[in-house]
């Protein structure tokens, strides 16, 4: 989709299922994983290594896969909002 996608956030997702395509991703990508979701943390680390774009992997301490713990989804929302706010600025405003 080229430049049509300005930024991506994955919350507890499985980007590892697209390992072969990840090096082609151009949009800034934020991976958010719960700190108590060991299997998905490892899978996201593998995916992170394949990404060649602006990227970040954030582990939310104490959160499980569904982020059901008090404050966990609020933290995900805060992280995602900041990511989008910073990455979806017009190019001249990012300087």
C-alpha positions in Angstrom: 0.0 0.0 0.0 3.1 2.2 -0.1 2.7 5.6 1.5 -1.1 5.1 2.2 -0.4 3.8 5.7 1.2 6.4 7.9 1.7 4.3 11.1 0.9 0.9 12.6 0.3 -0.3 16.1 0.0 -3.9 17.0 -1.3 -4.8 20.5 -0.6 -8.3 21.6 -0.6 -9.4 17.9 1.2 -12.0 15.9 3.3 -10.1 13.4 5.5 -13.2 13.2 2.9 -14.8 11.0 4.0 -12.4 8.3 7.8 -12.8 8.7 8.6 -12.9 5.0 6.6 -9.6 4.4 7.9 -7.6 7.4 11.1 -6.3 5.7 8.8 -4.6 3.1 6.8 -2.6 5.8 7.6 1.1 5.4 5.2 2.6 7.9 6.5 3.3 11.4 5.5 0.2 13.5 4.9 -0.1 17.2 4.6 -3.5 18.8 3.0 -3.7 22.2 3.1 -6.9 24.2 2.0 -7.8 27.8 4.9 -8.5 30.1 3.4 -11.8 31.3 2.8 -13.0 27.7 6.1 -14.8 27.3 5.3 -16.7 24.1 4.0 -13.6 22.3 7.0 -11.5 23.5 9.4 -13.9 21.8 7.3 -14.0 18.6 7.2 -10.2 18.6 11.0 -10.0 19.1 11.4 -12.2 16.0 9.1 -10.0 14.0 10.8 -6.8 15.3 14.1 -8.1 14.1 12.7 -8.4 10.6 11.2 -4.9 10.4 13.5 -2.4 8.6 11.3 0.6 9.2 11.0 3.1 12.2 10.0 0.6 14.9 9.6 0.1 18.6 8.7 -2.9 20.8 7.1 -2.0 24.2 6.4 -4.5 26.9 3.7 -3.5 29.3 4.8 -4.8 32.7 2.4 -7.2 34.5 0.0 -7.4 31.6 -1.2 -10.6 30.1 -2.2 -11.3 26.5 -5.6 -9.6 26.7 -4.4 -6.6 28.8 -7.3 -7.2 31.2 -5.3 -6.0 34.3 -6.3 -2.6 35.8 -4.7 0.1 33.8 -3.2 -2.1 31.1 -5.5 -1.1 28.3 -5.1 2.5 29.3 -1.4 2.2 29.0 -1.8 0.6 25.6 -4.0 3.5 24.5 -1.5 6.1 25.8 1.4 4.4 23.9 -0.7 4.1 20.7 -1.9 7.7 20.9 1.6 9.0 21.4 2.9 6.8 18.5 0.3 8.1 16.1 0.6 11.7 17.3 4.3 11.7 16.6 4.3 9.7 13.4 1.2 11.1 11.6 2.4 14.7 11.6 2.8 16.3 8.2 6.4 15.7 7.0 7.4 19.4 7.5 6.3 19.2 11.2 8.4 16.2 12.0 11.7 18.1 11.6 
